[in-house]
Amino acid sequence: QVQLVESGGGLVQAGGSLRVSCTASGAAPVPNDVSWYRQNPGTQRTLVAHISFRDDYNYAEAVRGRSTISRDKAKHMVFLQKDNLEPEDTANYCCILYTRGQDYWGQGTQITSSS
């Protein structure tokens, strides 16, 4: 069973940076694609960034230019670097791994950007 664990969230002042990580355990099948989503209570989950197994990537308009997604396939990890954080970036960030018609979700890590 594939398990995803996010880490690296925290409280950061507006304008600061943070890198969150998503680690897959349980022998995630390959190839696989990974997305980062974010959500606040009572709101819809929204896509932040996506990376394919071939390292193609795309970003939501709201974070483009301030976020970088990358992956370390050997360590089964995907990273999301968040720069120039804004209060509007405050949310629970979770990763989703897609492979062979299935998707696996992590519990998320909280990023809070204070003004």
C-alpha positions as CSV (number, residue, x, y, z in Angstrom):
1,Q,0.0,0.0,0.0
2,V,1.4,3.4,-1.1
3,Q,1.5,6.0,1.7
4,L,2.3,9.7,1.2
5,V,3.6,11.8,4.0
6,E,4.0,15.6,3.7
7,S,6.4,17.6,5.8
8,G,8.0,21.0,6.0
9,G,5.1,23.3,6.6
10,G,5.1,26.0,9.2
11,L,4.5,29.7,10.0
12,V,6.3,32.2,7.8
13,Q,6.1,35.9,7.5
14,A,4.8,37.3,4.2
15,G,7.6,37.5,1.7
16,G,9.4,34.6,3.1
17,S,10.1,31.1,1.7
18,L,9.3,27.5,2.6
19,R,9.9,24.1,1.1
20,V,7.4,21.3,1.7
21,S,8.2,17.7,0.9
22,C,6.1,14.7,-0.1
23,T,7.6,11.3,0.6
24,A,6.1,8.1,-0.9
25,S,6.6,4.8,0.9
26,G,5.4,1.3,0.2
27,A,7.0,1.0,-3.2
28,A,5.0,3.5,-5.3
29,P,4.6,2.0,-8.8
30,V,6.3,3.8,-11.7
31,P,5.7,5.8,-13.7
32,N,3.7,8.1,-11.6
33,D,2.7,11.8,-11.6
34,V,2.4,14.0,-8.5
35,S,0.3,17.0,-7.8
36,W,0.3,19.5,-4.9
37,Y,-3.1,20.8,-3.9
38,R,-4.1,23.2,-1.2
39,Q,-7.2,23.8,0.8
40,N,-8.6,25.8,3.6
41,P,-11.6,24.7,5.8
42,G,-14.9,25.3,4.0
43,T,-13.3,25.9,0.6
44,Q,-12.6,23.8,-2.4
45,R,-9.3,22.1,-2.9
46,T,-7.3,23.8,-5.6
47,L,-4.3,22.7,-7.7
48,V,-1.0,24.3,-7.0
49,A,1.4,22.5,-9.1
50,H,1.9,19.2,-11.0
51,I,4.9,17.2,-12.1
52,S,5.0,14.2,-14.4
53,F,7.3,11.3,-14.2
54,R,9.2,12.8,-17.2
55,D,9.6,16.0,-15.2
56,D,7.1,18.0,-17.2
57,Y,5.4,20.5,-14.8
58,N,2.7,23.1,-14.7
59,Y,1.5,25.6,-12.1
60,A,-1.7,27.3,-11.1
61,E,-1.8,31.0,-12.2
62,A,-2.0,32.2,-8.6
63,V,1.4,30.7,-7.7
64,R,3.3,30.8,-11.0
65,G,6.6,32.5,-10.6
66,R,6.6,32.0,-6.8
67,S,6.6,28.2,-6.7
68,T,8.9,25.5,-7.9
69,I,8.0,21.8,-8.0
70,S,10.7,19.2,-8.3
71,R,11.2,15.5,-7.6
72,D,13.9,13.1,-6.5
73,K,12.9,9.8,-8.0
74,A,15.6,7.8,-6.2
75,K,14.3,9.0,-2.8
76,H,10.6,8.9,-3.9
77,M,10.2,12.5,-2.9
78,V,8.5,15.5,-4.5
79,F,9.2,19.0,-3.3
80,L,7.3,22.3,-3.5
81,Q,9.4,25.4,-3.0
82,K,7.3,28.4,-2.1
83,D,8.8,31.8,-2.4
84,N,7.6,35.3,-1.7
85,L,4.7,33.9,0.3
86,E,1.5,35.9,0.6
87,P,-1.2,35.6,3.3
88,E,-3.4,34.1,0.6
89,D,-1.0,31.2,0.4
90,T,-2.1,30.0,3.8
91,A,-3.6,26.6,3.5
92,N,-3.1,22.9,4.1
93,Y,-1.0,21.5,1.3
94,C,-1.3,17.9,0.3
95,C,0.3,15.8,-2.4
96,I,-1.5,13.3,-4.6
97,L,0.3,10.5,-6.5
98,Y,-1.3,9.1,-9.7
99,T,-0.3,5.8,-11.1
100,R,-1.9,2.9,-13.0
101,G,-5.4,4.3,-12.7
102,Q,-5.2,4.9,-9.0
103,D,-4.5,7.9,-6.8
104,Y,-3.0,8.2,-3.4
105,W,-3.4,11.1,-1.0
106,G,-1.4,12.4,1.9
107,Q,-2.7,14.1,5.0
108,G,-1.2,17.4,4.2
109,T,1.1,20.0,5.9
110,Q,0.0,23.4,6.9
111,I,1.6,26.6,5.6
112,T,0.6,29.8,7.3
113,S,1.9,33.1,5.9
114,S,1.3,36.0,8.2
115,S,1.1,39.6,7.1
